[in-house]
């Protein structure tokens, strides 16, 4: 799991879909959702940076990270029915 996937997983459980970056990094660490290649956990600065690098998923206001789009929870496109079938 990537760091931004872990962030999405935590944020989607919150009613406001928003949390301070420190709380978010602590939850990721406590639930062991993401580790860096060297085995350490992502810190608050990395969570902030990832939120800024993925503006299509997150808003960052300097303190709070907010989930604005959940790429893993998108409704499936409905099939179009064509009549008569060819």
Helices and strands as residue ranges (DSSP letters): H 3-11, E 18-20, H 21-30, H 44-53, E 58-60, E 64-67
